[in-house]
Amino acid sequence: MAKILDTNHTSFTVSDLDRSIAFFRDVLGFEVTSKAPRAAEVIERVTGIKGARVMIAYVRGPGHSIELIEYSGPDDRTGVRPRACDTGFCHVAYDVTGLDELIEASAAHGVTAEGEIITVDQGPNAGARIVYLRDRDGITFELIEKPA
């Protein structure tokens, strides 16, 4: 019987691979596990995008890998920046300690708060402080600091 066995990775397309790697490595403490180009013909076949050219890096944090992809082709690629209320928006959430320090360190990498830091008063994260941070490419990170 077919079934999901595990989560392999989550992927984000970024405009500056080295900048994104630096944020994950230097702020979030992720390990860079690989960085290399991929064969254009393979990427074209997988994505269905003619002229696709990429450099891909993997960063590994607690229990999960993030794939970061920088496309150098095709020439007509664009950027998107959906709001949290827009269909297709997504974010990745991390349980953290030292929320205020992470917010400060993130700002040095161009990753800034979208809204306010709040204390949740309901649901499974009741009592936690949370914030949405967003990078220059529109990738959103939710940081959750649970009460001690």
DSSP file (Angstrom, degrees, kcal/mol; ACC not computed):
  #  RESIDUE AA STRUCTURE BP1 BP2  ACC     N-H-->O    O-->H-N    N-H-->O    O-->H-N    TCO  KAPPA ALPHA  PHI   PSI    X-CA   Y-CA   Z-CA
    1    1 A M              0   0    0      0, 0.0     2,-0.1     0, 0.0     0, 0.0   0.000 360.0 360.0 360.0 134.4    0.0    0.0    0.0
    2    2 A A        +     0   0    0      2,-0.0     2,-0.3     0, 0.0     0, 0.0  -0.432 360.0 153.0 -70.2 140.3    1.4    3.4   -0.9
    3    3 A K        -     0   0    0     -2,-0.1     2,-0.4     0, 0.0     0, 0.0  -0.984  48.6 -96.4-161.3 159.1    2.2    5.8    1.9
    4    4 A I        -     0   0    0     -2,-0.3     3,-0.1     1,-0.1    -2,-0.0  -0.675  32.1-174.3 -77.9 131.9    4.4    8.7    2.9
    5    5 A L        -     0   0    0     -2,-0.4     2,-0.3     1,-0.4    -1,-0.1   0.806  58.1 -30.3 -96.6 -36.2    7.5    7.5    4.8
    6    6 A D        -     0   0    0      0, 0.0     2,-0.5     0, 0.0    -1,-0.4  -0.971  64.4 -89.2-169.4 168.4    9.1   10.7    5.9
    7    7 A T        -     0   0    0     -2,-0.3    58,-0.1     1,-0.2     3,-0.1  -0.873  33.0-172.2 -94.2 127.2    9.7   14.4    4.9
    8    8 A N        -     0   0    0     -2,-0.5    57,-0.4     1,-0.3     2,-0.3   0.938  55.4 -43.7 -85.3 -53.4   12.7   14.8    2.7
    9    9 A H        -     0   0    0     55,-0.1     2,-0.4     2,-0.0    -1,-0.3  -0.980  41.0-121.9-166.7 167.1   13.1   18.6    2.5
   10   10 A T  E     -a   66   0A   0     55,-1.7    57,-3.2    -2,-0.3     2,-0.4  -0.960  33.2-149.7-116.5 141.4   11.3   21.9    2.1
   11   11 A S  E     -a   67   0A   0     -2,-0.4     2,-0.4    55,-0.2    57,-0.2  -0.900  15.4-175.7-122.1 143.1   12.5   24.1   -0.8
   12   12 A F  E     -a   68   0A   0     55,-2.6    57,-2.6    -2,-0.4     2,-0.5  -0.999  22.0-136.3-132.3 136.6   12.6   27.8   -1.4
   13   13 A T  E     -a   69   0A   0     -2,-0.4     2,-0.3    55,-0.2    57,-0.2  -0.819  32.7-173.4 -88.2 128.6   13.7   29.6   -4.6
   14   14 A V        -     0   0    0     55,-3.0    57,-0.5    -2,-0.5     3,-0.2  -0.827  32.4-139.4-125.0 159.5   15.9   32.6   -3.6
   15   15 A S  S    S+     0   0    0     -2,-0.3     2,-0.3     1,-0.3    -1,-0.1   0.704  98.5  30.9 -90.4 -21.6   17.5   35.5   -5.5
   16   16 A D     >  -     0   0    0      1,-0.1     4,-2.2    53,-0.1    -1,-0.3  -0.832  65.5-170.6-141.7  97.3   20.9   35.3   -3.8
   17   17 A L  H  > S+     0   0    0     -2,-0.3     4,-2.8     1,-0.2     5,-0.2   0.890  86.9  50.7 -59.3 -44.6   21.9   31.9   -2.7
   18   18 A D  H  > S+     0   0    0      1,-0.2     4,-2.3     2,-0.2    -1,-0.2   0.887 110.0  50.4 -64.7 -37.7   24.9   33.0   -0.6
   19   19 A R  H  > S+     0   0    0      2,-0.2     4,-1.7     1,-0.2    -1,-0.2   0.922 112.9  46.4 -63.9 -43.9   22.9   35.6    1.3
   20   20 A S  H  X S+     0   0    0     -4,-2.2     4,-2.2     1,-0.2     5,-0.2   0.906 111.2  51.2 -66.7 -41.8   20.2   32.9    2.1
   21   21 A I  H  X S+     0   0    0     -4,-2.8     4,-3.0     1,-0.2     5,-0.3   0.926 107.4  54.5 -58.5 -44.8   22.8   30.4    3.2
   22   22 A A  H  X>S+     0   0    0     -4,-2.3     4,-3.0     1,-0.2     5,-0.5   0.886 108.1  49.2 -59.5 -40.5   24.4   33.0    5.5
   23   23 A F  I  X>S+     0   0    0     -4,-1.7     4,-2.0     2,-0.2     5,-1.6   0.963 114.5  43.4 -63.4 -51.8   21.1   33.6    7.2
   24   24 A F  I  <5S+     0   0    0     -4,-2.2     6,-2.8     3,-0.2    -2,-0.2   0.901 123.5  38.1 -61.4 -40.6   20.4   29.9    7.8
   25   25 A R  I  X5S+     0   0    0     -4,-3.0     4,-0.6     4,-0.2    -2,-0.2   0.959 124.7  34.2 -75.1 -53.1   24.0   29.2    8.9
   26   26 A D  I  <5S+     0   0    0     -4,-3.0    -3,-0.2    -5,-0.3    -2,-0.2   0.794 131.2  25.9 -81.8 -29.7   24.8   32.3   10.9
   27   27 A V  I  <<S+     0   0    0     -4,-2.0    -3,-0.2    -5,-0.5    -2,-0.1   0.871 131.2  32.4 -98.7 -50.5   21.5   33.2   12.5
   28   28 A L  T  4<S-     0   0    0     -5,-1.6    -3,-0.2     2,-0.0    -4,-0.1   0.608  99.5-125.6 -87.5 -11.4   19.6   29.9   12.7
   29   29 A G     <  +     0   0    0     -4,-0.6    -4,-0.2    -6,-0.3    -3,-0.1   0.714  51.0 158.9  78.0  20.7   22.7   27.7   13.2
   30   30 A F        -     0   0    0     -6,-2.8     2,-0.4    -7,-0.1    31,-0.2  -0.417  39.7-122.5 -75.7 154.3   21.9   25.3   10.3
   31   31 A E  E     -B   60   0A   0     29,-2.6    29,-3.0    -2,-0.1     2,-0.7  -0.823  16.7-129.3 -95.5 133.6   24.7   23.3    8.7
   32   32 A V  E     +B   59   0A   0     -2,-0.4    27,-0.3    27,-0.2     3,-0.1  -0.749  29.7 176.9 -80.5 116.3   25.4   23.7    5.0
   33   33 A T  E     -     0   0A   0     25,-2.5     2,-0.3    -2,-0.7    26,-0.2   0.677  59.9  -6.4 -99.3 -19.3   25.4   20.1    3.7
   34   34 A S  E     -B   58   0A   0     24,-1.3    24,-2.3     2,-0.0    -1,-0.3  -0.959  46.5-174.2-167.7 155.8   25.9   20.7    0.0
   35   35 A K  E     +B   57   0A   0     -2,-0.3    22,-0.2    22,-0.2    -3,-0.0  -0.853  33.2 127.6-154.3 118.2   26.1   23.4   -2.6
   36   36 A A  E     -B   56   0A   0     20,-2.7    20,-2.6    -2,-0.3     2,-0.1  -0.983  52.9-101.4-165.9 154.4   26.3   22.6   -6.3
   37   37 A P  E     -B   55   0A   0      0, 0.0     2,-0.3     0, 0.0    18,-0.2  -0.359  34.1-138.0 -73.8 164.8   24.8   23.2   -9.7
   38   38 A R        -     0   0    0     16,-1.2    16,-0.5    -2,-0.1     2,-0.2  -0.908  32.2 -86.9-121.4 153.8   22.4   20.7  -11.3
   39   39 A A    >>  -     0   0    0     -2,-0.3     4,-2.1     1,-0.1     3,-0.7  -0.401  33.8-138.0 -61.3 126.3   22.3   19.5  -14.9
   40   40 A A  H 3> S+     0   0    0      1,-0.2     4,-2.8     2,-0.2     5,-0.2   0.869 101.4  55.8 -56.2 -40.5   20.1   21.9  -16.9
   41   41 A E  H 3> S+     0   0    0      1,-0.2     4,-1.7     2,-0.2    -1,-0.2   0.850 108.3  48.3 -65.1 -32.6   18.4   19.1  -18.8
   42   42 A V  H <> S+     0   0    0     -3,-0.7     4,-2.5     2,-0.2     5,-0.2   0.936 112.7  47.1 -70.3 -47.0   17.4   17.4  -15.6
   43   43 A I  H  X S+     0   0    0     -4,-2.1     4,-2.8     1,-0.2     6,-0.4   0.903 111.2  52.4 -62.2 -41.6   16.0   20.6  -14.0
   44   44 A E  H  X S+     0   0    0     -4,-2.8     4,-2.1     8,-0.3     5,-0.3   0.916 112.1  45.9 -59.2 -43.5   14.1   21.4  -17.3
   45   45 A R  H  < S+     0   0    0     -4,-1.7    -2,-0.2    -5,-0.2    -1,-0.2   0.901 116.3  43.9 -68.4 -40.9   12.5   17.9  -17.2
   46   46 A V  H  < S+     0   0    0     -4,-2.5    -2,-0.2     1,-0.2    -1,-0.2   0.919 125.6  31.2 -70.7 -43.8   11.6   18.0  -13.6
   47   47 A T  H  < S-     0   0    0     -4,-2.8    -2,-0.2    -5,-0.2    -3,-0.2   0.695  95.4-130.7 -89.8 -20.1   10.2   21.6  -13.5
   48   48 A G     <  +     0   0    0     -4,-2.1     2,-0.6    -5,-0.4    -3,-0.2   0.676  64.8 132.7  75.1  16.5    8.9   21.8  -17.1
   49   49 A I    >   -     0   0    0     -6,-0.4     3,-1.4    -5,-0.3    -1,-0.2  -0.899  52.5-140.1-108.3 112.5   10.7   25.1  -17.4
   50   50 A K  T 3  S+     0   0    0     -2,-0.6    -9,-0.0     1,-0.2   -10,-0.0  -0.475  87.9  20.1 -68.4 136.8   12.8   25.5  -20.6
   51   51 A G  T 3  S+     0   0    0      1,-0.3     2,-0.3    -2,-0.2    -1,-0.2   0.573  83.9 160.9  81.5  10.0   16.1   27.2  -20.0
   52   52 A A    <   +     0   0    0     -3,-1.4     2,-0.4   -12,-0.2    -8,-0.3  -0.487  10.7 174.8 -68.6 127.1   16.1   26.5  -16.3
   53   53 A R  E     + C   0  73A   0     20,-1.8    19,-2.6    -2,-0.3    20,-1.1  -1.000   9.3 177.9-133.4 133.4   19.6   26.8  -14.8
   54   54 A V  E     - C   0  71A   0    -16,-0.5   -16,-1.2    -2,-0.4     2,-0.4  -0.928  32.5-155.1-139.4 156.8   20.2   26.4  -11.1
   55   55 A M  E     -BC  37  70A   0     15,-1.9    15,-2.7    -2,-0.3     2,-0.4  -0.994  30.0-162.9-122.7 132.4   22.6   26.3   -8.2
   56   56 A I  E     -BC  36  69A   0    -20,-2.6   -20,-2.7    -2,-0.4     2,-0.4  -0.948  12.0-176.5-125.2 136.9   21.2   24.4   -5.2
   57   57 A A  E     -BC  35  68A   0     11,-2.7    11,-3.3    -2,-0.4     2,-0.4  -0.960  12.2-150.8-126.0 148.7   22.3   24.3   -1.6
   58   58 A Y  E     -BC  34  67A   0    -24,-2.3   -25,-2.5    -2,-0.4   -24,-1.3  -0.973  10.4-171.5-116.2 134.2   21.0   22.2    1.3
   59   59 A V  E     -BC  32  66A   0      7,-2.6     7,-3.1    -2,-0.4     2,-0.5  -0.969  11.1-148.9-122.2 142.6   21.0   23.4    4.9
   60   60 A R  E     +BC  31  65A   0    -29,-3.0   -29,-2.6    -2,-0.4     5,-0.2  -0.946  19.7 168.7-120.6 124.1   20.2   21.2    7.8
   61   61 A G  E >   - C   0  64A   0      3,-2.7     3,-1.5    -2,-0.5     2,-0.4  -0.485  58.1 -39.6-113.0-171.4   18.6   22.2   11.0
   62   62 A P  T 3  S-     0   0    0      0, 0.0    -1,-0.1     0, 0.0   -32,-0.0  -0.349 125.0 -20.3 -57.0 109.4   17.1   20.2   13.9
   63   63 A G  T 3  S+     0   0    0     -2,-0.4     2,-0.3    -3,-0.0    -3,-0.0   0.522 125.4  67.4  75.5   7.1   15.2   17.4   12.2
   64   64 A H  E <   - C   0  61A   0     -3,-1.5    -3,-2.7     2,-0.0     2,-0.4  -0.983  62.3-139.1-161.9 145.7   14.8   18.9    8.8
   65   65 A S  E     - C   0  60A   0    -57,-0.4   -55,-1.7    -2,-0.3     2,-0.4  -0.841  13.1-154.3-105.2 143.9   16.6   20.0    5.6
   66   66 A I  E     -aC  10  59A   0     -7,-3.1    -7,-2.6    -2,-0.4     2,-0.5  -0.969   7.8-149.2-114.4 131.0   15.9   23.1    3.6
   67   67 A E  E     -aC  11  58A   0    -57,-3.2   -55,-2.6    -2,-0.4     2,-0.5  -0.888   9.9-162.8 -99.1 127.9   16.8   23.2   -0.1
   68   68 A L  E     -aC  12  57A   0    -11,-3.3   -11,-2.7    -2,-0.5     2,-0.5  -0.960   7.1-168.7-113.3 125.0   17.7   26.7   -1.4
   69   69 A I  E     -aC  13  56A   0    -57,-2.6   -55,-3.0    -2,-0.5     2,-0.6  -0.957  10.3-169.1-120.7 125.6   17.6   27.1   -5.2
   70   70 A E  E     - C   0  55A   0    -15,-2.7   -15,-1.9    -2,-0.5     2,-0.4  -0.962  14.5-153.5-110.7 117.7   18.9   30.1   -7.1
   71   71 A Y  E     - C   0  54A   0     -2,-0.6   -17,-0.3   -57,-0.5   -19,-0.1  -0.732  19.1-179.7 -87.7 135.3   17.9   30.1  -10.8
   72   72 A S  E     +     0   0A   0    -19,-2.6   -18,-0.2    -2,-0.4    -1,-0.1   0.363  59.3  84.4-107.2  -1.4   20.1   31.9  -13.3
   73   73 A G  E     + C   0  53A   0    -20,-1.1   -20,-1.8     2,-0.0    -1,-0.3  -0.965  53.5  43.3-161.5 155.0   17.7   31.0  -16.1
   74   74 A P    >   -     0   0    0      0, 0.0     3,-1.1     0, 0.0   -23,-0.1   0.471  66.9-136.2 -77.7 170.8   15.4   31.4  -17.9
   75   75 A D  T 3  S+     0   0    0      1,-0.2   -24,-0.1    -2,-0.2    -2,-0.0   0.707  96.9  61.8 -70.8 -20.1   15.7   35.1  -18.5
   76   76 A D  T 3  S+     0   0    0      2,-0.0    -1,-0.2     0, 0.0    -3,-0.0   0.203  72.7 130.5 -94.7  17.8   11.9   35.8  -18.0
   77   77 A R    <   -     0   0    0     -3,-1.1     2,-0.2     1,-0.0     0, 0.0  -0.333  36.8-167.5 -69.0 155.0   11.7   34.6  -14.4
   78   78 A T        -     0   0    0     -2,-0.0     2,-0.3     0, 0.0    -1,-0.0  -0.755  16.5-113.4-132.9 177.6   10.0   36.9  -11.9
   79   79 A G        -     0   0    0     -2,-0.2     2,-0.3     2,-0.0    59,-0.1  -0.844  20.6-159.3-114.3 155.2    9.5   37.3   -8.2
   80   80 A V        -     0   0    0     -2,-0.3     0, 0.0    57,-0.3     0, 0.0  -0.945  10.3-174.3-129.1 153.0    6.4   36.9   -6.1
   81   81 A R        -     0   0    0     -2,-0.3    57,-0.1     8,-0.0     8,-0.1  -0.488  14.9-175.8-145.8  70.4    5.6   38.3   -2.6
   82   82 A P        -     0   0    0      0, 0.0     2,-0.1     0, 0.0     8,-0.1  -0.337  23.7-123.2 -68.2 150.4    2.2   37.0   -1.4
   83   83 A R    >   -     0   0    0      1,-0.1     3,-2.0     6,-0.1     6,-0.2  -0.463  33.0 -99.2 -83.5 164.9    0.8   38.2    1.9
   84   84 A A  T 3  S+     0   0    0      1,-0.3     5,-0.1    -2,-0.1     4,-0.1   0.776 125.3  52.5 -57.1 -26.5   -0.1   35.7    4.6
   85   85 A C  T 3  S+     0   0    0      2,-0.1     2,-0.3     3,-0.0    -1,-0.3   0.539  89.7  99.6 -87.0  -7.0   -3.8   35.9    3.5
   86   86 A D  S X  S-     0   0    0     -3,-2.0     3,-2.2     1,-0.1     2,-0.0  -0.628  83.8-105.8 -87.4 136.3   -3.0   35.2   -0.2
   87   87 A T  T 3  S+     0   0    0     -2,-0.3     3,-0.1     1,-0.3    -1,-0.1  -0.329 107.9  31.6 -56.2 133.7   -3.6   31.7   -1.6
   88   88 A G  T 3  S+     0   0    0      1,-0.4    -1,-0.3    -4,-0.1    -4,-0.1   0.206  85.3 133.9  98.8 -13.7   -0.2   30.0   -2.2
   89   89 A F    <   +     0   0    0     -3,-2.2    -1,-0.4    -6,-0.2     2,-0.3  -0.389  29.1 172.9 -64.6 145.4    1.5   31.8    0.8
   90   90 A C        -     0   0    0     -8,-0.1    50,-0.6    -3,-0.1     2,-0.3  -0.977  12.5-173.2-147.8 161.8    3.5   29.5    3.0
   91   91 A H  E     -d  140   0B   0     -2,-0.3     2,-0.4    48,-0.1    50,-0.2  -0.968  21.2-128.5-148.6 163.7    5.9   29.8    5.9
   92   92 A V  E     -d  141   0B   0     48,-1.9    50,-2.5    -2,-0.3     2,-0.4  -0.961  24.1-151.9-115.9 136.2    8.2   27.6    8.0
   93   93 A A  E     -d  142   0B   0     -2,-0.4     2,-0.4    48,-0.2    50,-0.2  -0.885   9.6-169.8-114.5 138.9    7.9   27.7   11.8
   94   94 A Y  E     -d  143   0B   0     48,-2.9    50,-2.7    -2,-0.4     2,-0.4  -0.984  22.2-132.7-127.1 136.5   10.6   27.0   14.3
   95   95 A D  E     +d  144   0B   0     -2,-0.4     2,-0.3    48,-0.2    50,-0.2  -0.750  44.5 173.3 -78.9 132.2   10.4   26.5   18.1
   96   96 A V        -     0   0    0     48,-3.1    50,-0.4    -2,-0.4     2,-0.3  -0.856  34.5-142.7-136.7 166.7   13.2   28.7   19.5
   97   97 A T  S    S+     0   0    0     -2,-0.3     5,-0.1     1,-0.2    47,-0.0  -0.910  86.6  35.4-120.1 157.4   14.8   30.1   22.6
   98   98 A G     >  +     0   0    0     -2,-0.3     4,-2.3     3,-0.1     3,-0.2   0.923  66.9 173.5  68.9  44.2   16.2   33.6   22.7
   99   99 A L  H  > S+     0   0    0      1,-0.2     4,-2.4     2,-0.2     5,-0.2   0.901  74.4  50.0 -53.0 -48.7   13.5   35.1   20.4
  100  100 A D  H  > S+     0   0    0      1,-0.2     4,-2.1     2,-0.2    -1,-0.2   0.891 111.2  49.0 -61.8 -40.0   14.7   38.7   20.9
  101  101 A E  H  > S+     0   0    0     -3,-0.2     4,-2.6     2,-0.2    -1,-0.2   0.889 110.6  50.9 -66.3 -39.5   18.3   37.8   20.1
  102  102 A L  H  X S+     0   0    0     -4,-2.3     4,-2.4     2,-0.2    -2,-0.2   0.894 108.9  51.3 -65.4 -39.4   17.2   35.9   16.9
  103  103 A I  H  X S+     0   0    0     -4,-2.4     4,-1.8    -5,-0.2    -2,-0.2   0.929 112.3  46.6 -62.3 -44.7   15.1   38.9   15.7
  104  104 A E  H  X S+     0   0    0     -4,-2.1     4,-1.0     1,-0.2    -2,-0.2   0.926 114.2  46.5 -64.1 -45.4   18.1   41.2   16.2
  105  105 A A  H  < S+     0   0    0     -4,-2.6     4,-0.3     1,-0.2     3,-0.3   0.863 109.9  55.2 -65.5 -35.6   20.5   38.9   14.4
  106  106 A S  H ><>S+     0   0    0     -4,-2.4     5,-2.2     1,-0.2     3,-2.0   0.888  99.0  60.6 -64.3 -39.9   18.0   38.3   11.6
  107  107 A A  H ><5S+     0   0    0     -4,-1.8     3,-1.8     1,-0.3    -1,-0.2   0.841  95.5  61.7 -58.7 -34.7   17.7   42.0   10.9
  108  108 A A  T 3<5S+     0   0    0     -4,-1.0    -1,-0.3    -3,-0.3    -2,-0.2   0.681 106.1  47.9 -65.1 -16.6   21.5   42.2   10.1
  109  109 A H  T < 5S-     0   0    0     -3,-2.0    -1,-0.3    -4,-0.3    -2,-0.2   0.195 125.3-101.0-106.8  12.4   20.7   39.7    7.3
  110  110 A G  T < 5S+     0   0    0     -3,-1.8     2,-0.7     1,-0.2    -3,-0.2   0.682  83.6 130.2  77.0  17.3   17.7   41.7    5.9
  111  111 A V      < +     0   0    0     -5,-2.2     2,-0.3    24,-0.2    24,-0.2  -0.920  35.6 172.0-107.2 111.7   15.2   39.4    7.6
  112  112 A T  E     -E  134   0B   0     22,-2.1    22,-2.8    -2,-0.7     2,-0.1  -0.783  36.8 -83.3-127.3 162.6   12.7   41.6    9.5
  113  113 A A  E     -E  133   0B   0     -2,-0.3    20,-0.3    20,-0.2    -1,-0.1  -0.368  25.0-163.7 -65.7 136.5    9.5   41.4   11.4
  114  114 A E  S    S-     0   0    0     18,-2.9     2,-0.2     2,-0.1    -1,-0.1   0.819  75.1  -8.7 -84.3 -38.0    6.3   41.4    9.3
  115  115 A G  S    S-     0   0    0     17,-0.7     2,-0.2     1,-0.2    -2,-0.0  -0.368  99.3 -47.3-134.7-148.2    4.0   42.2   12.2
  116  116 A E        -     0   0    0     -2,-0.2     2,-0.6    -3,-0.1    16,-0.3  -0.539  47.1-111.0 -93.2 158.6    4.3   42.4   16.0
  117  117 A I        -     0   0    0     -2,-0.2     2,-0.3    14,-0.1    14,-0.2  -0.815  50.9-179.0 -81.3 124.4    5.8   40.1   18.5
  118  118 A I  E     -F  130   0B   0     12,-2.3    12,-2.6    -2,-0.6     2,-0.6  -0.861  33.3-126.3-126.2 161.5    2.8   38.7   20.4
  119  119 A T  E     -F  129   0B   0     -2,-0.3    10,-0.2    10,-0.2     2,-0.2  -0.951  35.1-127.8-103.4 121.5    2.0   36.4   23.2
  120  120 A V        -     0   0    0      8,-3.1     7,-3.5    -2,-0.6     8,-0.1  -0.463  22.6-172.7 -71.9 134.6   -0.5   33.8   22.0
  121  121 A D        +     0   0    0      5,-0.2     2,-0.3    -2,-0.2    -1,-0.1   0.276  63.4  31.4-112.7  10.9   -3.6   33.4   24.3
  122  122 A Q  S    S+     0   0    0      3,-0.0     3,-0.5     0, 0.0     5,-0.1  -0.974  87.9  31.1-157.2 167.7   -5.2   30.4   22.7
  123  123 A G  S >  S-     0   0    0     -2,-0.3     3,-1.7     1,-0.2    -3,-0.0  -0.150 105.1 -37.7  75.9-169.6   -4.6   27.2   20.8
  124  124 A P  T 3  S+     0   0    0      0, 0.0    -1,-0.2     0, 0.0     0, 0.0   0.685 138.2  50.0 -67.7 -18.1   -1.7   24.7   21.0
  125  125 A N  T >  S+     0   0    0     -3,-0.5     3,-2.4     3,-0.1    -5,-0.3   0.116  76.5 152.3-105.7  21.5    0.8   27.6   21.3
  126  126 A A  T <   +     0   0    0     -3,-1.7    -5,-0.2     1,-0.3     3,-0.1  -0.261  69.5  21.0 -53.9 132.8   -1.0   29.4   24.2
  127  127 A G  T 3  S+     0   0    0     -7,-3.5    -1,-0.3     1,-0.3     2,-0.2   0.212  98.3 120.7  92.1 -13.8    1.5   31.3   26.3
  128  128 A A    <   -     0   0    0     -3,-2.4    -8,-3.1    18,-0.1     2,-0.5  -0.510  61.6-129.9 -83.1 150.4    4.2   31.4   23.6
  129  129 A R  E     -FG 119 145B   0     16,-2.6    16,-3.2   -10,-0.2     2,-0.3  -0.858  34.9-179.0 -93.6 134.1    5.7   34.5   22.1
  130  130 A I  E     +FG 118 144B   0    -12,-2.6   -12,-2.3    -2,-0.5     2,-0.3  -0.939  14.8 177.1-135.1 156.9    5.6   34.5   18.3
  131  131 A V  E     - G   0 143B   0     12,-1.4    12,-2.5    -2,-0.3     2,-0.5  -0.978  24.9-132.4-152.7 146.9    6.7   36.6   15.4
  132  132 A Y  E     - G   0 142B   0     -2,-0.3   -18,-2.9   -16,-0.3   -17,-0.7  -0.912  25.2-170.0 -97.8 127.2    6.7   36.4   11.6
  133  133 A L  E     -EG 113 141B   0      8,-3.2     8,-3.0    -2,-0.5     2,-0.4  -0.895   2.2-161.7-112.3 148.4   10.0   37.3   10.0
  134  134 A R  E     -EG 112 140B   0    -22,-2.8   -22,-2.1    -2,-0.3     6,-0.2  -0.995   5.8-145.6-134.5 136.7   10.4   37.8    6.2
  135  135 A D    >   -     0   0    0      4,-2.3     3,-1.9    -2,-0.4   -24,-0.2  -0.314  40.6 -90.2 -91.0 179.9   13.5   37.8    4.1
  136  136 A R  T 3  S+     0   0    0      1,-0.3   -25,-0.1     2,-0.1    -1,-0.1   0.720 126.7  54.0 -64.7 -21.7   14.2   39.9    1.0
  137  137 A D  T 3  S-     0   0    0      2,-0.1    -1,-0.3  -121,-0.1   -57,-0.3   0.460 121.3-105.1 -90.2  -2.2   12.7   37.2   -1.2
  138  138 A G    <   +     0   0    0     -3,-1.9     2,-0.3     1,-0.3    -2,-0.1   0.483  68.7 149.9  92.2   3.3    9.5   37.1    0.7
  139  139 A I        -     0   0    0   -126,-0.1    -4,-2.3   -48,-0.0     2,-0.4  -0.565  35.5-147.0 -72.6 130.2   10.2   33.8    2.5
  140  140 A T  E     -dG  91 134B   0    -50,-0.6   -48,-1.9    -2,-0.3     2,-0.4  -0.841  14.5-168.8-108.8 135.8    8.5   33.9    5.9
  141  141 A F  E     -dG  92 133B   0     -8,-3.0    -8,-3.2    -2,-0.4     2,-0.6  -0.979   9.3-153.6-120.0 129.4    9.7   32.3    9.1
  142  142 A E  E     -dG  93 132B   0    -50,-2.5   -48,-2.9    -2,-0.4     2,-0.5  -0.924  11.1-160.3-101.4 123.1    7.5   32.0   12.2
  143  143 A L  E     -dG  94 131B   0    -12,-2.5   -12,-1.4    -2,-0.6     2,-0.5  -0.907   5.5-167.3-105.3 129.8    9.6   31.9   15.4
  144  144 A I  E     -dG  95 130B   0    -50,-2.7   -48,-3.1    -2,-0.5     2,-0.7  -0.965   7.5-171.2-122.9 117.0    7.8   30.4   18.4
  145  145 A E  E     - G   0 129B   0    -16,-3.2   -16,-2.6    -2,-0.5   -48,-0.1  -0.910  16.5-153.0-110.5 106.8    9.3   30.8   21.9
  146  146 A K        -     0   0    0     -2,-0.7   -18,-0.1   -50,-0.4   -19,-0.1  -0.413  29.0 -91.8 -77.5 152.0    7.3   28.7   24.4
  147  147 A P              0   0    0      0, 0.0    -1,-0.1     0, 0.0   -19,-0.1  -0.289 360.0 360.0 -64.3 148.7    7.2   29.7   28.0
  148  148 A A              0   0    0     -3,-0.1    -2,-0.0     0, 0.0    -3,-0.0   0.483 360.0 360.0 -69.4 360.0    9.8   28.2   30.3
